[in-house]
Amino acid sequence: MIRGHGASKRRLGGGARSLRVMFVGLFGKKKPVAAAPPKPVAGPMTLESDLLSFVVGFTTRRAIERRMGPAIEYPAPGWKTWAAAGLRNQRWVLSAIYRGQVLIGIEHYVAKTENLPRDTPPANGIFKVQPGEIGLGNVITSLPEYFVSQAGREGGARSIVYQHAYQARWQHGIAIISGNNGRIERIALYANHEMPTLPDPPPEKVDPGDRLV
C-alpha cells in the first residue's frame, strides 16, 4: 500500500510538471518577432535625354518644343508624338500630353502597329527614367524595389498587350513600366490629377523663359 501510494504521488507530480510546461508555453512571455524592414519609397522620377529632362507637372510645352521641335498629333487627340531611335526591327515612340502648357504625361514605348505616320518628326537621343537608368529593352526584373507588380490589374497579366506591369508612386506622380517576355516595352510617367498649383520647377533643369508666370 505504501509503495502504491508513492507511485501514485510520483504520477501526479509528473502530471503537474507537464501542466506547468503547457501553461508556460501558452501564456508565458514570447520573444518579440523582428519587424520587417520598411519597403523602399519612390522618389520623384523623370524621363531624361541629352536634350531635356521631362518632369511631369513642371516642364512646359515651350521648353520641350524648343529642344525637340514640333510633334504630330498621334495616336489620339491631345497626344504629341515623335519617332525615337529604336532597334532595327522595332519602332520606338515618344509621346507627350499637356494640361494647358504644362506636361502632365510622357510615354516612351515600342510601337505595336505600323500606323505611325511616315512624316513623324524624329526625337533624337536615348530616353531613360531616372533614377534607375530604366530604358526600353531592359530586363523588367531589374526595376528598383519600390516598383510594385500590377499583374492581373491594368496592363497586367490579363492585358492583350502586355504580360508585365509595374507601378511606383511619389508625391506628384506615378511611373508605369510594362513589357513582354521579361523586357520593358513601355515607360509612362504621369502627374497626379489632384496636384495643387504648380510649385517652382527644378531650377537647374529649366530655363527662366520656360517657367510659368
Backbone as a chain_set.jsonl record, in Angstrom:
{"seq": "MIRGHGASKRRLGGGARSLRVMFVGLFGKKKPVAAAPPKPVAGPMTLESDLLSFVVGFTTRRAIERRMGPAIEYPAPGWKTWAAAGLRNQRWVLSAIYRGQVLIGIEHYVAKTENLPRDTPPANGIFKVQPGEIGLGNVITSLPEYFVSQAGREGGARSIVYQHAYQARWQHGIAIISGNNGRIERIALYANHEMPTLPDPPPEKVDPGDRLV", "coords": {"N": [[0.827, -1.206, 0.0], [1.968, 1.252, 0.786], [3.977, 1.508, -1.107], [2.423, 1.645, -3.4], [0.997, 4.032, -2.948], [3.088, 5.917, -3.013], [3.943, 5.66, -5.681], [1.675, 6.595, -6.943], [1.757, 9.271, -6.142], [4.073, 10.054, -7.423], [3.239, 9.847, -10.075], [1.237, 11.792, -10.126], [2.795, 14.04, -9.573], [4.411, 14.16, -11.858], [2.436, 14.684, -13.773], [1.614, 17.247, -12.99], [3.92, 18.728, -13.499], [3.953, 18.549, -16.273], [1.642, 20.001, -16.875], [2.434, 22.534, -15.99], [4.477, 23.122, -17.815], [2.964, 23.202, -20.153], [1.246, 25.397, -19.673], [3.103, 27.485, -19.443], [4.063, 27.495, -22.037], [1.769, 28.334, -23.355], [1.004, 30.79, -22.185], [3.228, 32.122, -21.356], [5.907, 34.542, -21.576], [6.724, 35.617, -24.813], [9.304, 35.723, -27.242], [9.91, 38.764, -28.898], [8.931, 39.265, -32.306], [11.047, 40.015, -34.957], [10.763, 43.113, -36.592], [9.712, 43.611, -39.981], [11.834, 44.999, -42.473], [11.303, 48.38, -43.593], [9.584, 49.051, -46.682], [11.229, 50.251, -49.609], [10.788, 53.644, -50.615], [9.5, 55.372, -53.389], [11.129, 58.055, -55.026], [10.912, 61.32, -56.652], [10.558, 60.95, -60.18], [11.968, 61.198, -63.449], [11.975, 61.532, -67.04], [14.778, 61.258, -68.943], [16.964, 62.782, -71.317], [19.716, 63.615, -73.518], [19.057, 66.128, -74.338], [16.996, 67.188, -72.735], [15.206, 67.243, -69.613], [12.326, 65.587, -68.837], [9.87, 66.503, -66.823], [7.135, 65.607, -65.276], [4.288, 67.567, -64.664], [5.732, 69.876, -64.33], [7.594, 70.638, -66.483], [7.427, 72.716, -69.365], [5.467, 73.005, -72.373], [6.587, 74.714, -74.187], [9.323, 74.612, -73.548], [9.885, 71.97, -74.23], [9.272, 71.82, -77.021], [11.03, 73.687, -77.972], [13.459, 72.401, -77.821], [13.012, 69.872, -78.917], [11.585, 70.258, -81.206], [8.539, 70.703, -83.202], [5.766, 68.394, -82.801], [3.722, 65.675, -84.139], [0.151, 65.134, -84.046], [-0.748, 62.317, -82.527], [-1.177, 59.164, -80.918], [-3.821, 59.81, -80.552], [-6.288, 62.415, -80.045], [-4.809, 65.274, -78.568], [-2.425, 64.069, -77.827], [1.012, 64.449, -78.457], [3.499, 63.537, -80.689], [6.681, 62.005, -81.355], [9.083, 60.229, -83.386], [11.233, 57.945, -82.046], [14.662, 56.827, -81.753], [15.236, 53.385, -82.307], [15.534, 49.776, -82.015], [16.657, 47.728, -84.798], [14.556, 46.145, -85.789], [12.364, 47.299, -84.612], [10.071, 49.979, -83.889], [10.366, 52.837, -82.064], [8.613, 55.052, -79.929], [7.905, 58.371, -78.821], [5.765, 60.113, -76.813], [3.84, 62.916, -75.759], [1.642, 64.598, -73.477], [-0.367, 67.373, -72.558], [-1.512, 69.639, -69.99], [-3.056, 72.507, -70.383], [-0.316, 74.462, -70.799], [1.513, 72.795, -69.666], [3.42, 69.873, -69.131], [1.847, 66.836, -68.526], [1.923, 64.163, -68.919], [4.1, 61.65, -70.147], [5.158, 59.32, -72.496], [7.109, 56.556, -73.504], [7.649, 54.124, -75.801], [7.519, 50.869, -77.402], [6.371, 50.679, -80.639], [3.304, 49.149, -81.472], [1.913, 48.822, -83.77], [1.833, 49.401, -87.341], [1.08, 51.906, -87.948], [2.2, 54.385, -87.483], [2.641, 57.588, -88.633], [4.514, 58.411, -91.602], [5.68, 60.882, -91.728], [6.339, 61.533, -89.15], [8.09, 63.479, -86.875], [11.573, 63.223, -85.868], [12.796, 62.113, -82.647], [15.588, 62.873, -81.193], [18.211, 61.122, -79.545], [18.708, 59.153, -76.517], [16.344, 57.845, -74.281], [15.682, 57.65, -70.889], [14.352, 56.606, -67.743], [15.002, 58.254, -64.741], [15.691, 58.285, -61.229], [17.603, 55.235, -61.756], [18.162, 54.396, -64.353], [16.303, 53.36, -66.269], [15.257, 51.879, -69.122], [13.876, 51.246, -72.443], [13.79, 47.857, -73.432], [15.303, 46.962, -71.305], [15.829, 44.409, -68.781], [12.978, 43.437, -67.11], [12.829, 42.606, -64.488], [14.871, 43.91, -63.301], [14.067, 46.274, -62.242], [13.943, 48.918, -59.77], [13.37, 48.337, -56.202], [11.12, 49.685, -55.273], [9.157, 49.57, -57.19], [6.022, 48.145, -57.823], [4.4, 45.136, -58.588], [1.725, 44.971, -60.883], [0.343, 42.862, -61.878], [-2.392, 41.235, -63.323], [-3.99, 43.396, -62.99], [-4.555, 46.704, -64.267], [-3.183, 46.658, -67.428], [-1.905, 44.348, -66.753], [-1.419, 40.813, -66.25], [-3.7, 39.962, -67.6], [-3.91, 41.604, -69.729], [-4.122, 42.228, -73.25], [-2.016, 43.288, -74.467], [0.315, 43.662, -72.843], [2.358, 41.559, -70.851], [3.565, 42.026, -68.405], [3.394, 44.392, -65.756], [4.295, 47.191, -63.852], [4.215, 49.507, -61.113], [5.108, 52.656, -59.639], [4.79, 55.097, -57.168], [5.039, 58.571, -56.363], [5.134, 61.73, -54.592], [4.109, 63.646, -56.429], [3.398, 62.209, -58.705], [3.163, 59.28, -60.919], [4.77, 56.33, -62.017], [4.684, 54.042, -64.667], [5.565, 50.924, -65.759], [5.758, 48.666, -68.343], [5.753, 45.486, -70.076], [6.91, 42.694, -72.133], [7.733, 39.216, -72.301], [9.743, 39.387, -70.386], [11.066, 41.787, -70.849], [11.3, 45.386, -70.918], [8.855, 47.335, -72.505], [7.312, 49.544, -72.503], [7.244, 52.75, -71.11], [5.93, 55.007, -68.861], [5.173, 58.155, -67.505], [3.226, 60.024, -65.291], [1.629, 62.967, -64.097], [0.07, 63.618, -60.935], [-3.451, 63.859, -60.845], [-4.634, 65.335, -58.891], [-2.886, 67.329, -58.285], [-1.718, 70.284, -56.648], [-1.648, 73.892, -57.17], [0.964, 74.531, -59.401], [4.196, 73.983, -58.147], [7.443, 75.666, -58.016], [9.565, 74.751, -60.709], [12.393, 72.427, -60.984], [15.308, 74.309, -60.628], [17.795, 73.89, -61.895], [17.252, 72.555, -64.211], [15.488, 73.885, -65.847], [15.049, 76.556, -68.051], [14.89, 80.107, -67.404], [13.063, 81.404, -69.123], [11.204, 79.454, -69.599], [9.55, 79.053, -67.489], [6.443, 79.045, -65.716], [4.37, 81.903, -65.406]], "CA": [[0.0, 0.0, 0.0], [2.828, 2.427, 0.837], [4.632, 1.653, -2.404], [1.417, 2.088, -4.374], [0.699, 5.434, -2.691], [4.217, 6.713, -3.515], [3.911, 5.655, -7.151], [0.593, 7.49, -7.35], [2.208, 10.655, -5.959], [5.033, 10.372, -8.485], [2.473, 10.066, -11.301], [0.584, 13.098, -10.015], [3.823, 15.081, -9.712], [4.779, 14.267, -13.272], [1.357, 15.35, -14.488], [1.633, 18.671, -12.649], [5.01, 19.37, -14.246], [3.504, 18.658, -17.67], [0.687, 21.109, -16.96], [3.17, 23.789, -15.876], [5.159, 23.347, -19.102], [1.953, 23.565, -21.142], [0.775, 26.758, -19.41], [4.18, 28.407, -19.785], [4.085, 27.604, -23.494], [0.598, 29.071, -23.846], [0.825, 32.128, -21.64], [4.489, 32.725, -20.983], [6.397, 35.623, -22.43], [7.303, 35.173, -26.068], [10.298, 36.626, -27.805], [9.316, 39.621, -29.943], [9.305, 38.966, -33.688], [11.745, 41.155, -35.57], [9.933, 43.825, -37.563], [10.216, 43.586, -41.353], [12.382, 46.309, -42.875], [10.335, 49.149, -44.384], [9.765, 48.987, -48.121], [11.765, 51.493, -50.175], [9.792, 54.589, -51.118], [9.935, 56.007, -54.629], [11.292, 59.499, -55.072], [10.495, 61.882, -57.945], [11.176, 60.336, -61.356], [11.943, 61.997, -64.67], [12.487, 60.907, -68.254], [15.948, 62.065, -69.254], [17.743, 62.623, -72.539], [20.8, 64.603, -73.569], [18.5, 67.442, -74.646], [15.966, 67.719, -71.847], [14.57, 66.449, -68.565], [10.866, 65.652, -68.875], [9.405, 66.456, -65.439], [5.677, 65.745, -65.367], [3.769, 68.551, -63.729], [6.618, 71.032, -64.259], [8.18, 71.059, -67.758], [6.454, 73.364, -70.226], [5.443, 72.634, -73.785], [7.535, 75.6, -74.862], [10.664, 74.082, -73.33], [10.022, 70.718, -74.984], [9.302, 72.048, -78.462], [12.231, 74.451, -78.286], [14.577, 71.483, -77.96], [12.643, 68.686, -79.692], [10.864, 70.609, -82.417], [7.115, 70.376, -83.107], [5.385, 66.991, -82.956], [2.434, 65.464, -84.787], [-0.885, 64.646, -83.14], [-0.853, 60.864, -82.693], [-2.172, 58.348, -81.62], [-5.171, 60.252, -80.198], [-6.317, 63.869, -79.828], [-4.119, 65.744, -77.373], [-1.091, 63.486, -77.725], [2.003, 64.966, -79.405], [4.364, 62.369, -80.839], [7.894, 61.966, -82.166], [9.645, 58.894, -83.604], [12.524, 57.831, -81.36], [15.571, 55.798, -82.26], [14.968, 52.085, -81.705], [16.251, 48.656, -82.602], [16.455, 47.597, -86.239], [13.251, 45.547, -86.084], [11.338, 47.937, -83.785], [9.889, 51.43, -83.958], [10.143, 53.386, -80.732], [7.788, 56.252, -79.985], [7.869, 59.275, -77.67], [4.504, 60.868, -76.867], [3.612, 63.815, -74.62], [0.322, 65.206, -73.381], [-0.26, 68.579, -71.739], [-2.686, 70.324, -69.424], [-2.653, 73.872, -70.664], [1.019, 74.458, -71.386], [2.387, 72.034, -68.773], [3.472, 68.435, -69.374], [1.247, 66.012, -67.473], [2.173, 62.757, -69.205], [5.096, 61.357, -71.17], [5.259, 57.879, -72.719], [8.144, 56.085, -74.42], [7.211, 52.744, -75.948], [7.717, 50.168, -78.667], [5.131, 50.731, -81.415], [2.678, 47.847, -81.67], [1.266, 48.812, -85.075], [2.59, 50.046, -88.414], [0.296, 53.094, -88.308], [2.897, 55.629, -87.19], [2.798, 58.317, -89.907], [5.89, 58.494, -92.102], [6.238, 62.219, -91.508], [6.547, 61.775, -87.72], [9.435, 64.057, -86.672], [12.419, 62.39, -85.008], [13.207, 62.509, -81.297], [16.98, 62.446, -81.124], [18.732, 60.802, -78.225], [18.26, 57.983, -75.766], [15.454, 58.303, -73.206], [15.639, 56.726, -69.759], [13.817, 57.102, -66.475], [15.963, 58.418, -63.647], [16.852, 57.422, -61.059], [17.444, 53.828, -62.073], [18.582, 54.042, -65.717], [15.267, 52.462, -66.763], [15.058, 52.135, -70.539], [13.252, 50.197, -73.238], [14.662, 46.715, -73.648], [15.897, 46.467, -70.054], [15.167, 43.286, -68.114], [11.966, 44.075, -66.252], [13.077, 42.26, -63.083], [15.935, 44.772, -62.775], [13.481, 47.505, -61.721], [14.176, 49.156, -58.335], [12.451, 47.629, -55.301], [9.886, 50.416, -54.994], [8.136, 49.256, -58.193], [5.118, 47.091, -57.355], [3.755, 44.44, -59.697], [0.288, 45.162, -61.052], [-0.133, 41.712, -62.657], [-3.804, 40.962, -63.112], [-4.728, 44.661, -62.923], [-4.437, 47.43, -65.511], [-1.971, 46.337, -68.161], [-1.257, 43.203, -66.143], [-1.358, 39.532, -66.941], [-4.871, 39.76, -68.446], [-3.861, 42.535, -70.843], [-3.799, 41.618, -74.537], [-0.844, 43.995, -74.994], [1.5, 43.485, -72.015], [2.36, 40.484, -69.853], [4.054, 42.537, -67.126], [3.127, 45.805, -65.467], [4.744, 47.623, -62.534], [3.948, 50.913, -60.815], [5.728, 53.297, -58.477], [4.18, 56.416, -56.946], [5.695, 59.549, -55.483], [4.192, 62.77, -54.165], [3.466, 64.367, -57.522], [3.189, 61.462, -59.933], [3.189, 57.822, -60.974], [5.507, 55.714, -63.117], [4.132, 52.756, -65.084], [6.507, 50.204, -66.605], [5.102, 47.474, -68.865], [6.605, 44.766, -71.001], [6.616, 41.333, -72.557], [8.854, 38.28, -72.347], [10.787, 39.789, -69.462], [11.72, 43.024, -71.274], [10.489, 46.6, -70.847], [8.396, 47.815, -73.808], [6.563, 50.811, -72.342], [7.56, 53.582, -69.956], [4.979, 56.122, -68.79], [5.171, 58.982, -66.306], [2.052, 60.892, -65.257], [1.432, 63.811, -62.925], [-1.181, 63.381, -60.212], [-4.561, 64.734, -61.242], [-5.001, 66.212, -57.78], [-1.785, 68.232, -57.942], [-2.091, 71.667, -56.353], [-0.998, 74.871, -58.049], [2.295, 74.002, -59.671], [5.325, 74.625, -57.465], [8.536, 76.031, -58.912], [10.276, 73.6, -61.274], [13.803, 72.35, -60.581], [15.976, 75.425, -61.291], [18.939, 73.513, -62.707], [16.826, 71.887, -65.436], [14.526, 74.676, -66.599], [15.473, 77.916, -68.342], [13.945, 81.111, -66.855], [11.991, 81.72, -70.065], [10.278, 78.35, -69.727], [8.765, 78.918, -66.286], [5.102, 79.626, -65.708], [4.251, 83.154, -64.695]], "C": [[0.855, 1.246, 0.0], [3.486, 2.655, -0.497], [3.643, 2.158, -3.455], [1.083, 3.562, -4.201], [1.822, 6.324, -3.212], [4.229, 6.778, -5.025], [2.833, 6.588, -7.664], [1.011, 8.945, -7.241], [3.186, 11.046, -7.053], [4.314, 10.658, -9.799], [1.799, 11.426, -11.286], [1.589, 14.22, -10.184], [4.25, 15.259, -11.154], [3.71, 14.959, -14.082], [1.334, 16.84, -14.226], [2.728, 19.395, -13.416], [4.637, 19.558, -15.714], [2.535, 19.811, -17.853], [1.403, 22.445, -16.896], [3.875, 24.133, -17.194], [4.165, 23.817, -20.15], [1.499, 25.004, -20.954], [1.844, 27.791, -19.7], [4.244, 28.598, -21.284], [2.934, 28.435, -24.028], [0.614, 30.53, -23.42], [2.133, 32.807, -21.23], [4.896, 33.807, -21.966], [7.056, 35.051, -23.674], [8.31, 36.204, -26.563], [9.671, 37.474, -28.903], [9.848, 39.241, -31.328], [9.94, 40.203, -34.3], [10.871, 41.788, -36.647], [10.57, 43.761, -38.957], [10.764, 44.965, -41.723], [11.383, 47.065, -43.731], [10.645, 49.055, -45.875], [10.328, 50.31, -48.636], [10.65, 52.358, -50.762], [10.345, 55.262, -52.364], [10.086, 57.509, -54.441], [10.825, 60.021, -56.419], [11.264, 61.233, -59.092], [10.991, 61.226, -62.575], [12.376, 61.123, -65.833], [13.582, 61.813, -68.785], [16.493, 61.746, -70.646], [18.867, 63.647, -72.502], [20.262, 66.017, -73.768], [17.677, 68.034, -73.518], [15.613, 66.716, -70.761], [13.062, 66.665, -68.665], [10.361, 65.428, -67.458], [7.897, 66.685, -65.464], [5.181, 66.671, -64.276], [4.579, 69.822, -63.667], [7.067, 71.542, -65.637], [7.103, 71.634, -68.672], [6.56, 72.857, -71.654], [6.455, 73.475, -74.573], [8.96, 75.074, -74.746], [10.897, 72.829, -74.168], [10.16, 70.987, -76.479], [10.5, 72.891, -78.883], [13.404, 73.511, -78.554], [14.27, 70.305, -78.884], [12.069, 69.028, -81.059], [9.397, 70.221, -82.278], [6.866, 68.892, -83.358], [4.086, 66.895, -83.745], [1.426, 64.968, -83.743], [-1.137, 63.168, -83.453], [-0.544, 60.251, -81.326], [-3.613, 58.756, -81.356], [-5.125, 61.758, -79.985], [-5.659, 64.248, -78.505], [-2.711, 65.217, -77.233], [-0.196, 64.028, -78.828], [3.152, 63.967, -79.473], [5.546, 62.619, -81.757], [8.301, 60.503, -82.357], [11.034, 58.85, -82.988], [13.374, 56.749, -82.01], [15.293, 54.488, -81.54], [15.835, 51.009, -82.324], [15.863, 48.494, -84.069], [15.06, 47.074, -86.582], [12.123, 46.144, -85.25], [11.261, 49.422, -84.09], [9.551, 51.916, -82.557], [9.501, 54.757, -80.866], [7.958, 57.042, -78.696], [6.639, 60.143, -77.808], [4.321, 61.677, -75.594], [2.182, 64.326, -74.657], [0.398, 66.318, -72.336], [-1.603, 68.93, -71.109], [-2.357, 71.799, -69.497], [-1.322, 73.826, -71.385], [2.02, 73.64, -70.563], [2.282, 70.54, -69.086], [2.835, 67.68, -68.211], [1.447, 64.523, -67.732], [3.206, 62.605, -70.304], [5.205, 59.837, -71.269], [6.346, 57.598, -73.75], [7.907, 54.59, -74.57], [7.565, 52.183, -77.32], [6.382, 50.164, -79.407], [4.609, 49.32, -81.666], [1.963, 47.737, -83.019], [2.203, 49.477, -86.081], [1.943, 51.37, -88.814], [0.995, 54.415, -88.015], [3.149, 56.372, -88.508], [4.254, 58.467, -90.313], [6.512, 59.849, -91.836], [6.397, 62.551, -90.018], [7.95, 62.313, -87.497], [10.255, 63.205, -85.71], [12.626, 62.99, -83.625], [14.616, 61.986, -81.107], [17.398, 62.149, -79.697], [18.166, 59.515, -77.661], [17.485, 58.475, -74.553], [15.377, 57.231, -72.118], [15.048, 57.409, -68.538], [14.941, 57.13, -65.451], [15.219, 58.77, -62.366], [16.563, 55.992, -61.487], [17.897, 53.417, -63.457], [17.611, 53.063, -66.355], [14.971, 52.801, -68.222], [14.359, 50.988, -71.237], [14.272, 49.093, -73.507], [15.332, 46.188, -72.406], [15.133, 45.239, -69.554], [14.223, 43.839, -67.058], [12.186, 43.738, -64.779], [14.213, 43.087, -62.487], [15.398, 46.095, -62.241], [13.819, 47.676, -60.244], [13.066, 48.559, -57.472], [11.143, 48.365, -55.067], [8.84, 50.259, -56.102], [7.347, 48.035, -57.739], [4.424, 46.463, -58.553], [2.259, 44.706, -59.696], [-0.297, 44.018, -61.872], [-1.573, 41.388, -62.306], [-4.636, 42.206, -62.975], [-4.553, 45.376, -64.252], [-3.108, 47.11, -66.184], [-1.259, 45.116, -67.628], [-1.397, 41.941, -66.964], [-2.553, 39.293, -67.853], [-4.899, 40.723, -69.63], [-3.53, 41.791, -72.129], [-2.542, 42.249, -75.126], [0.41, 43.66, -74.187], [1.311, 42.351, -71.01], [2.712, 41.015, -68.46], [3.669, 44.007, -66.973], [3.53, 46.102, -64.026], [4.441, 49.108, -62.372], [4.783, 51.371, -59.621], [5.131, 54.7, -58.371], [5.086, 57.284, -56.083], [4.718, 60.697, -55.279], [3.431, 63.385, -55.321], [3.193, 63.522, -58.763], [3.256, 59.959, -59.767], [4.006, 57.393, -62.188], [4.895, 54.348, -63.388], [5.12, 52.127, -66.063], [5.842, 48.895, -67.034], [6.031, 46.764, -69.841], [6.114, 43.38, -71.324], [7.894, 40.514, -72.554], [10.048, 38.756, -71.519], [11.507, 41.077, -69.808], [10.75, 44.199, -71.224], [10.145, 47.07, -72.261], [7.61, 49.115, -73.716], [6.965, 51.458, -71.033], [6.595, 54.754, -69.962], [5.119, 56.828, -67.451], [3.982, 59.922, -66.385], [2.06, 61.725, -63.985], [0.123, 63.435, -62.255], [-2.25, 64.353, -60.671], [-4.908, 65.734, -60.138], [-3.875, 67.16, -57.398], [-2.281, 69.638, -57.645], [-1.502, 72.608, -57.397], [0.468, 74.51, -58.178], [3.366, 74.737, -58.872], [6.409, 74.977, -58.476], [9.227, 74.786, -59.433], [11.722, 73.577, -60.817], [14.632, 73.391, -61.311], [17.113, 75.006, -62.204], [18.536, 72.897, -64.04], [15.964, 72.744, -66.327], [15.063, 76.081, -66.81], [14.469, 78.913, -67.792], [12.805, 81.406, -67.798], [10.947, 80.644, -70.193], [9.365, 78.207, -68.506], [7.416, 79.598, -66.427], [5.117, 80.931, -64.931], [2.772, 83.48, -64.494]], "O": [[0.535, 2.21, -0.695], [3.571, 3.781, -0.988], [3.985, 2.994, -4.291], [0.904, 4.274, -5.189], [1.553, 7.376, -3.793], [4.496, 7.834, -5.598], [3.014, 7.281, -8.665], [0.686, 9.763, -8.103], [3.17, 12.17, -7.556], [4.69, 11.561, -10.546], [1.783, 12.133, -12.293], [1.309, 15.224, -10.839], [4.431, 16.385, -11.619], [4.021, 15.739, -14.982], [1.064, 17.624, -15.136], [2.531, 20.502, -13.917], [4.956, 20.579, -16.324], [2.587, 20.52, -18.858], [1.062, 23.379, -17.623], [3.87, 25.283, -17.631], [4.462, 24.711, -20.942], [1.374, 25.754, -21.922], [1.521, 28.884, -20.165], [4.453, 29.711, -21.766], [3.079, 29.152, -25.018], [0.273, 31.412, -24.208], [2.121, 33.96, -20.799], [4.308, 33.961, -23.037], [7.849, 34.114, -23.594], [8.168, 37.403, -26.322], [8.965, 36.941, -29.759], [11.029, 38.941, -31.503], [9.418, 41.31, -34.168], [10.313, 41.098, -37.499], [11.79, 43.844, -39.103], [10.203, 45.984, -41.32], [10.677, 46.448, -44.528], [11.805, 48.988, -46.281], [9.944, 51.375, -48.153], [9.688, 51.845, -51.334], [11.506, 55.671, -52.4], [9.27, 58.15, -53.779], [10.38, 59.235, -57.256], [12.468, 60.996, -58.99], [9.982, 61.918, -62.71], [13.053, 60.111, -65.65], [13.35, 62.993, -69.046], [16.484, 60.597, -71.087], [18.96, 64.448, -71.572], [20.924, 66.992, -73.412], [17.653, 69.253, -73.349], [15.706, 65.504, -70.957], [12.584, 67.797, -68.587], [10.41, 64.311, -66.944], [7.434, 67.811, -65.65], [5.593, 66.576, -63.12], [4.162, 70.774, -63.008], [6.941, 72.73, -65.931], [5.996, 71.101, -68.745], [7.598, 72.351, -72.081], [7.092, 72.988, -75.507], [9.715, 75.086, -75.717], [11.969, 72.646, -74.744], [11.056, 70.45, -77.13], [10.937, 72.815, -80.031], [14.244, 73.787, -79.411], [15.166, 69.797, -79.559], [12.065, 68.193, -81.963], [9.034, 69.496, -81.351], [7.647, 68.221, -84.034], [3.426, 67.905, -83.991], [1.807, 64.45, -82.694], [-1.669, 62.824, -84.509], [0.305, 60.792, -80.619], [-4.536, 58.127, -81.872], [-4.053, 62.324, -79.77], [-5.911, 63.636, -77.467], [-1.877, 65.851, -76.586], [-0.59, 64.066, -79.994], [3.716, 63.591, -78.446], [5.455, 63.318, -82.766], [7.905, 59.641, -81.573], [11.911, 59.627, -83.365], [12.871, 55.878, -82.719], [15.132, 54.465, -80.319], [16.766, 51.305, -83.073], [14.864, 49.053, -84.523], [14.454, 47.515, -87.559], [11.038, 45.567, -85.181], [12.244, 50.044, -84.492], [8.582, 51.469, -81.944], [9.8, 55.519, -81.786], [8.131, 56.47, -77.62], [6.48, 60.839, -78.811], [4.603, 61.202, -74.495], [1.585, 64.47, -75.725], [1.135, 66.214, -71.355], [-2.668, 68.574, -71.614], [-1.491, 72.29, -68.773], [-1.207, 73.226, -72.453], [3.23, 73.775, -70.741], [1.187, 70.013, -69.282], [3.227, 67.856, -67.057], [1.169, 63.703, -66.857], [3.188, 63.348, -71.285], [5.328, 59.149, -70.255], [6.481, 58.315, -74.741], [7.955, 53.857, -73.583], [7.865, 52.919, -78.26], [5.375, 49.703, -78.871], [5.366, 48.417, -82.023], [1.462, 46.667, -83.368], [3.233, 50.041, -85.712], [2.222, 51.899, -89.891], [0.426, 55.474, -88.28], [3.804, 55.835, -89.401], [5.127, 58.631, -89.461], [7.733, 59.964, -91.729], [6.571, 63.716, -89.661], [8.919, 61.665, -87.892], [9.698, 62.54, -84.837], [12.63, 64.208, -83.452], [14.817, 60.792, -80.885], [16.992, 62.836, -78.759], [17.28, 58.884, -78.238], [17.911, 59.409, -73.874], [15.053, 56.073, -72.382], [15.215, 58.61, -68.325], [15.714, 56.183, -65.309], [14.217, 59.482, -62.412], [15.403, 55.587, -61.57], [18.012, 52.223, -63.735], [18.027, 52.052, -66.919], [14.487, 53.893, -68.521], [14.257, 49.888, -70.693], [15.446, 49.354, -73.772], [15.88, 45.086, -72.423], [13.955, 45.055, -69.859], [14.634, 44.626, -66.205], [11.774, 44.503, -63.907], [14.492, 42.978, -61.293], [16.178, 46.953, -61.829], [13.967, 46.683, -59.531], [11.961, 48.307, -57.953], [10.148, 47.741, -54.698], [7.731, 50.774, -55.96], [7.919, 47.026, -57.327], [3.92, 47.167, -59.428], [1.608, 44.671, -58.652], [-1.34, 44.192, -62.503], [-1.928, 41.28, -61.132], [-5.858, 42.12, -62.856], [-4.412, 44.715, -65.281], [-2.043, 47.269, -65.587], [-0.116, 44.861, -68.006], [-1.482, 41.977, -68.191], [-2.452, 38.504, -68.793], [-5.815, 40.666, -70.45], [-2.754, 40.836, -72.114], [-2.052, 41.803, -76.163], [1.463, 43.401, -74.771], [0.25, 42.205, -70.403], [2.213, 40.509, -67.456], [3.629, 44.758, -67.947], [3.166, 45.375, -63.102], [4.412, 49.865, -63.342], [5.115, 50.592, -58.728], [4.988, 55.4, -59.373], [5.794, 56.799, -55.201], [3.584, 60.633, -55.753], [2.229, 63.625, -55.211], [2.79, 64.07, -59.789], [3.385, 59.431, -58.662], [3.939, 58.015, -63.248], [4.618, 53.588, -62.46], [5.468, 52.732, -67.077], [5.413, 48.107, -66.191], [6.973, 47.358, -70.366], [5.06, 42.943, -70.863], [8.988, 41.034, -72.771], [11.204, 38.558, -71.895], [12.471, 41.437, -69.132], [9.55, 44.046, -71.451], [11.026, 47.19, -73.113], [7.279, 49.718, -74.737], [7.02, 50.809, -69.988], [6.459, 55.43, -70.982], [5.177, 56.191, -66.4], [3.748, 60.548, -67.419], [2.452, 61.244, -62.921], [-0.818, 62.99, -62.912], [-1.978, 65.538, -60.864], [-5.405, 66.828, -60.405], [-3.895, 67.738, -56.312], [-3.178, 70.132, -58.328], [-0.925, 72.163, -58.389], [1.135, 74.217, -57.186], [3.442, 75.965, -58.91], [6.306, 74.628, -59.652], [9.454, 73.849, -58.669], [12.234, 74.579, -60.318], [14.663, 73.363, -62.542], [17.384, 75.687, -63.193], [19.383, 72.729, -64.917], [15.721, 72.369, -67.474], [15.487, 76.732, -65.855], [13.283, 78.592, -67.718], [11.683, 81.637, -67.347], [9.909, 80.862, -70.818], [8.498, 77.334, -68.486], [7.262, 80.582, -67.15], [5.799, 81.048, -63.913], [2.441, 84.51, -63.906]]}, "num_chains": 1, "name": "protein.A"}
